[in-house]
Amino acid sequence: MLDELIRTVGLDHVVSPAPADYLTDATARGMRGSALAVVRPADAAEAARVVAACYRNDIAITPRGGGSGVAGGAVPDGGIVVSLERLNRIRSFDPLVWRIQVEAGVTTGRLHQLARGSGLMFPPDPGASEQSQIGGNLATNAGGPHAFRYGVTRRWVTGIEAVIAPGELITVGGPVRKDVAGYDLLGLLVGSEGTLGLITAAWLRLVPAPEAVHVAAGVYPTDAAACAAIERILGSGIEAAAIELLDAAAMRFGGGGFPAETADGALVLAEADGGTLEAAARRDALLEAMAEGAAAVQQVDDREAVWRWRDGVSSRLAAAHGAKLSEDIVVPLDRLAEMVAAVPRIGERHGLTGLSFGHAGDGNLHSSFLLDPADPAQFAAAQAAVQELFDLTLEMDGSISGEHGLGSVKAGYLERQWGPAAVGAHRAIKQALDPKGLFNPGKKL
Ligand SMILES: Cc1cc2nc3c(=O)[nH]c(=O)nc-3n(C[C@H](O)[C@H](O)[C@H](O)COP(=O)(O)OP(=O)(O)OC[C@H]3O[C@@H](n4cnc5c(N)ncnc54)[C@H](O)[C@@H]3O)c2cc1C
């Protein structure tokens, strides 16, 4: 098998045993997988030949992008890792029609930079954009703060090139902005977490970058007051670009270095964008809606510094006690305040600090339990707290994952959220597209 892979991609690009870097991702739960080898195809044709060889020899395939996933999706469980890192070409860029075709290994950050250079924007902005790749973003249907206004990755994909079993290179969709000719295979591949095939390239929609963007920040004495401010923003009909929340505990343990004056309490960050006049009007409306019940409300001038700070919140929180278990639940917006209030109480019942931060405008919360990784009892307590969190989320008609996917961390949990018939339909799709079950086995389903 290794000889066949070496003949396909060259000696330098079959690394066996698999280097440690390819056996983990950003999940940080001490997860470490195993693999016979890491294989790095140079292009889609080579990727197809690698999959064909695996399918002939019953070898499992773990697709790997930037390894920034936080659900253990890219952590292999035997077989080979297929890393898309060498598929990093921009195949075509047509700024005049707001369109780009990129290979799966292009990083999210590079795509953002390229689009920006032509006055355009690729809106999905997951936090680890210097590390994550477009293939990984599609496979997880990644979101981010600006999903509130612009939607998640699926909305920006018009075509996908992928290798499916038993090694066929297919194209679904393409450079066209509308296409209802077939079943929505494109939608099926987006968010499939590497369980249905290997994404090798994508056609993406871009949008003109807004002329002006303003960030408004409000600090509130209680979490309830912060949630009330979010409800007021929504209720006022302001089309904010992003609405983020850090509850008071998240600010206490992970809010250090905020690039403007701040006070003790919960933080709401909201962004206004658009044409110059429109963005200014939206900003003023935001500041007004956010003022009630606030200890302080202000416009923050250094937007880049704010989002850099926001990207670091998760790792600062993990550092506070050494580690955390963090989820990405979603609740209906009218249950947001209730969930934010419940998380610290769940934590208390298990002897842990429970807190929430995240994309609150979408009801998407990174509810987290801080823990000392050297204490196995705390890890077990955090796992029990997460179970309670999921139970409550489902009671509220929420979802156990708004953006990270199920990976191996939550594999099998779909049954808890959806009934047997819907999960059965998932299994039928998996069986139809991957009859030998070799694409990322043990993940998602
Ligand atoms: C600090 C930090 C902040 C984050 N913020 C956000 C956020 O705001 N929003 C958000 O949605 N996520 C966020 N994430 C999670 C992560 O960045 C996203 O899930 C991202 O989309 C993963 O991309 P990746 O290339 O790193 O994929 P990987 O981690 O390599 O893989 C993730 C999954 O996709 C599959 N996969 C990867 N590439 C392919 C491919 N080419 N074909 C088929 N399957 C493939 C893998 O098998 C795996 O199941 C954050 C992570 C970190 C560490």
The ligand as an SDF file (V2000), in Angstrom:
LIG
                    3D

 53 58  0  0  0  0  0  0  0  0999 V2000
   -8.9470   29.9480   18.2120 C   0  0  0  0  0  0  0  0  0  0  0  0
   -9.9980   29.2660   17.3920 C   0  0  0  0  0  0  0  0  0  0  0  0
  -11.1320   29.9970   17.0200 C   0  0  0  0  0  0  0  0  0  0  0  0
  -12.1110   29.3780   16.2390 C   0  0  0  0  0  0  0  0  0  0  0  0
  -13.1990   30.1230   15.8730 N   0  0  0  0  0  0  0  0  0  0  0  0
  -14.1410   29.5580   15.0840 C   0  0  0  0  0  0  0  0  0  0  0  0
  -15.2800   30.3130   14.6770 C   0  0  0  0  0  0  0  0  0  0  0  0
  -15.4320   31.4910   15.0220 O   0  0  0  0  0  0  0  0  0  0  0  0
  -16.1880   29.6940   13.8970 N   0  0  0  0  0  0  0  0  0  0  0  0
  -16.0390   28.3820   13.4840 C   0  0  0  0  0  0  0  0  0  0  0  0
  -16.8960   27.8780   12.7580 O   0  0  0  0  0  0  0  0  0  0  0  0
  -14.9790   27.6510   13.8690 N   0  0  0  0  0  0  0  0  0  0  0  0
  -14.0340   28.1980   14.6570 C   0  0  0  0  0  0  0  0  0  0  0  0
  -12.9500   27.4500   15.0240 N   0  0  0  0  0  0  0  0  0  0  0  0
  -12.8370   26.0380   14.6130 C   0  0  0  0  0  0  0  0  0  0  0  0
  -12.0470   25.7680   13.2920 C   0  0  0  0  0  0  0  0  0  0  0  0
  -11.1420   26.8090   13.0020 O   0  0  0  0  0  0  0  0  0  0  0  0
  -13.0210   25.5710   12.1350 C   0  0  0  0  0  0  0  0  0  0  0  0
  -13.7840   24.3970   12.3850 O   0  0  0  0  0  0  0  0  0  0  0  0
  -12.3340   25.4250   10.7670 C   0  0  0  0  0  0  0  0  0  0  0  0
  -13.3140   25.4780    9.7580 O   0  0  0  0  0  0  0  0  0  0  0  0
  -11.5330   24.1360   10.6200 C   0  0  0  0  0  0  0  0  0  0  0  0
  -10.7560   24.2340    9.4420 O   0  0  0  0  0  0  0  0  0  0  0  0
   -9.3820   23.4040    9.2770 P   0  0  0  0  0  0  0  0  0  0  0  0
   -8.8720   23.6150    7.8970 O   0  0  0  0  0  0  0  0  0  0  0  0
   -8.4560   23.7230   10.3780 O   0  0  0  0  0  0  0  0  0  0  0  0
   -9.9420   21.9130    9.4000 O   0  0  0  0  0  0  0  0  0  0  0  0
   -9.3890   20.6560   10.1870 P   0  0  0  0  0  0  0  0  0  0  0  0
   -9.3210   20.9140   11.6450 O   0  0  0  0  0  0  0  0  0  0  0  0
   -8.1470   20.1500    9.5360 O   0  0  0  0  0  0  0  0  0  0  0  0
  -10.5710   19.6090    9.9040 O   0  0  0  0  0  0  0  0  0  0  0  0
  -11.8600   19.8250   10.3880 C   0  0  0  0  0  0  0  0  0  0  0  0
  -12.8060   18.7710    9.7890 C   0  0  0  0  0  0  0  0  0  0  0  0
  -12.9310   18.9750    8.3920 O   0  0  0  0  0  0  0  0  0  0  0  0
  -12.4720   17.8270    7.6570 C   0  0  0  0  0  0  0  0  0  0  0  0
  -11.7420   18.3420    6.4960 N   0  0  0  0  0  0  0  0  0  0  0  0
  -10.7140   19.2400    6.4890 C   0  0  0  0  0  0  0  0  0  0  0  0
  -10.3460   19.5160    5.2270 N   0  0  0  0  0  0  0  0  0  0  0  0
  -11.1320   18.7600    4.4160 C   0  0  0  0  0  0  0  0  0  0  0  0
  -11.2360   18.5890    3.0050 C   0  0  0  0  0  0  0  0  0  0  0  0
  -10.4440   19.2560    2.1580 N   0  0  0  0  0  0  0  0  0  0  0  0
  -12.1620   17.7280    2.5240 N   0  0  0  0  0  0  0  0  0  0  0  0
  -12.9830   17.0440    3.3560 C   0  0  0  0  0  0  0  0  0  0  0  0
  -12.9290   17.1720    4.7010 N   0  0  0  0  0  0  0  0  0  0  0  0
  -12.0200   18.0070    5.2190 C   0  0  0  0  0  0  0  0  0  0  0  0
  -11.6120   17.0470    8.6330 C   0  0  0  0  0  0  0  0  0  0  0  0
  -11.6020   15.6580    8.3340 O   0  0  0  0  0  0  0  0  0  0  0  0
  -12.3190   17.3520    9.9530 C   0  0  0  0  0  0  0  0  0  0  0  0
  -13.4160   16.4970   10.1060 O   0  0  0  0  0  0  0  0  0  0  0  0
  -11.9590   28.0210   15.8310 C   0  0  0  0  0  0  0  0  0  0  0  0
  -10.8260   27.3020   16.2150 C   0  0  0  0  0  0  0  0  0  0  0  0
   -9.8520   27.9030   16.9870 C   0  0  0  0  0  0  0  0  0  0  0  0
   -8.6460   27.1050   17.3650 C   0  0  0  0  0  0  0  0  0  0  0  0
  1  2  1  0
  2  3  1  0
  2 52  2  0
  3  4  2  0
  4  5  1  0
  4 50  1  0
  5  6  2  0
  6  7  1  0
  6 13  1  0
  7  8  2  0
  7  9  1  0
  9 10  1  0
 10 11  2  0
 10 12  1  0
 12 13  2  0
 13 14  1  0
 14 15  1  0
 14 50  1  0
 15 16  1  0
 16 17  1  0
 16 18  1  0
 18 19  1  0
 18 20  1  0
 20 21  1  0
 20 22  1  0
 22 23  1  0
 23 24  1  0
 24 25  2  0
 24 26  1  0
 24 27  1  0
 27 28  1  0
 28 29  2  0
 28 30  1  0
 28 31  1  0
 31 32  1  0
 32 33  1  0
 33 34  1  0
 33 48  1  0
 34 35  1  0
 35 36  1  0
 35 46  1  0
 36 37  1  0
 36 45  1  0
 37 38  2  0
 38 39  1  0
 39 40  1  0
 39 45  2  0
 40 41  1  0
 40 42  2  0
 42 43  1  0
 43 44  2  0
 44 45  1  0
 46 47  1  0
 46 48  1  0
 48 49  1  0
 50 51  2  0
 51 52  1  0
 52 53  1  0
M  END
$$$$
